[in-house]
Amino acid sequence: MVLRNPLLLAGCLLALSFGAAAETAHTYAFGQPAAADKATRTVEVTLQDISFSPKSLDVKAGETVRFVLVNKGQLLHEFNLGDAAMHAEHQKEMLQMQASGMLNATGMGKMDHSAMGHGDMGGMGGMGGMKHDDPNSVLVEPGKTAELTWTFTKATGLEFACNIPGHYQAGMVGKLNVE
């Protein structure tokens, strides 16, 4: 009995450490998040209903860019870095968030599934608690400003997009050229 409890404790700690590692193991072929003070350039992007300005951006491989995102529209918008396949996958998650009431036209809903005894809702497409917390993405409410800082590596086919249901399809996507 004395040996069993320490082994149980060690097993639980090991399981928790693997869970924590999985949560922070966001890796992207096109770069990684960076601290704002590491930025070598700041780019302001205006989010409107339903467009970005500018419509395309050029960055250099190895460059760290601080994006200042200004939502001048009437709707909630997202600034998400990725390729078309990543955006398509993220759009499914955003649709689930909208269907659950966690996302509405102007912001994040007030629905708290963890308080309702639903746990982390891991079955919702791997959303891990249905949070919008991907490091390559930020939501910006109407009239608000947000930031995202990213260090780019050499990649092709990148886009910045709004994956709020219907926005990408309506044309809220821009080309991101990494030179």
N, C-alpha and C positions, 0 to 999 in steps of 0.2 A: 504493500500500500504506500509506503514511503517513496518508493521509486516511481510509482505510477503517477502521482501528482506532478512532480517536476517534468516528467515526459509529456504529460498532457499540456502543461503550461508551455513547454518548449514547442510543441506541435502547434498550439494556438498562435504563439508569437511568430513562428515560421509562416503559417498561413496568412497572418496579417501582413507580414513583410512582403509576401508575394503579391497580395492584393494592392498594397500601396505602390509597389513597383509597376504593376500593370496600369494603374491610374496615371502615373507620371511618365509612362513610356511612349509618349507621343513622338514619333520620328517621321520626318518628312524628307523626301528625296530632294526637295527644292530649297531646304533651309530649316531654320529653327527660330523660335522666339528669342528676343533679346531685350535687354534693359534699355529704356529710353535714353539714358546717358551714354550709351554705346553707339547711338545713331550718328552716321556721317552726313545724313541729309534728312530734311523734313519735307514731306509732301502733303499738301492739303487736298483732300478729296471731298467734294460736295455730293451728298446723297439727296436726291430729289425723288418725286413720285413720277415716273419709274425710270430713273436714269442716274448715272454717275457722271461727274465732271471732274477731271478729264475722263475720256472714254478709253484711253490706253495709257500705259506707263512703261517707261524704260528704266531698268535698273541694271547694275553691273554685278557679275558674280563676285561674291565676297562682300558686297556692300550691305551695310545695315541702315535700313530706312525706317524712320518714324512717320507713320501715317497719322495725320490729324483728320478725323472723320466728322464732318459737320452735316447733320441731318436738317435740311431746310424744307423737307416735305411734311406732309400731314400724317404719314404712316410710319410705323416701326420699320427699320431697314437693318440689313446686316452687311458687313464687309468681311468677306471670307476669301482667303487665298487658297488656290488649289487648281487641279486640272478638271476637265469636264466630268470625268468619272467620279472624282471626289465630290463635286458639287451635286451630281445626281444622287449619290448615296446620302449626302447631308440633307438634301431636300426631303427624302423619306423621313428622316428623323424630325425635321422641322414640321412636317405634316402631322406626325404623331403628336408632337408637342401642341400643335394647334388644336387637334381633335380632342386632346385631353383637357383643354382649357388653360394650359400653362402659357400659351402664347396667343395674343390677340392682335388686332390691327394696329394698335398704338403702343403696345408694350407687353411685358411679361405678366401673365395672369397671377392671381393670388392663390391658386390651388396648390396645396402642399400634400403630396401623396404620402410622404413619410409620416406625417401626423395622423393620417387616416389608416395607418397600419398596413400599408401596401408594400413596405420595405423599399428596396431600391429600384423596383420595377425593372430588374435586369433583363426581363423577357421582352422589353420594348426596343428591340433592335440593338441591344448592347448600349443603351443610352446611359447606364450607370446612374440611375436616380433622375433621369430626364432633366439634366442641367444643360445649359448652354455655356459650356466652359472649355471648348476646344481652343488651344493656344493660337491657332491660325484664323480665328474668327472673333468678331465682336458685334453685339447688337447695339444700335443707336436709336433711342427714342426720338420722336418728333421734337425739334427745337433744341436737341442736346448735341454735345460734342463728346467724342471718345477717341482713344488712341490705340494703335497697335504698332509694335516695333518688331521688325523681322530682319534677320540676316539671310540673304539669298545665296544659294549655290547655283551652279550651272544647271539649267533645266529648260525644257521647251514645253509649249502647250499650256502655259499657266494662264489663269484668269483670276480676276477679282470679281466677286459676284454677291448678289443678295439672294439668299436661298429661302426667304420667307415664301410660303406657298404662292405660286403664280408670278412672283416678281422676276425670276430668272427667265421664265418663258415669255414674259412681256418685254424682255430686252434689257433688264438690269444686270448687265454683265459687261466687263471690259477686258481687254487684252493686256497681259503683263509679260513684257519681253525682258528676259534675262540675257544680257550680252556677255 
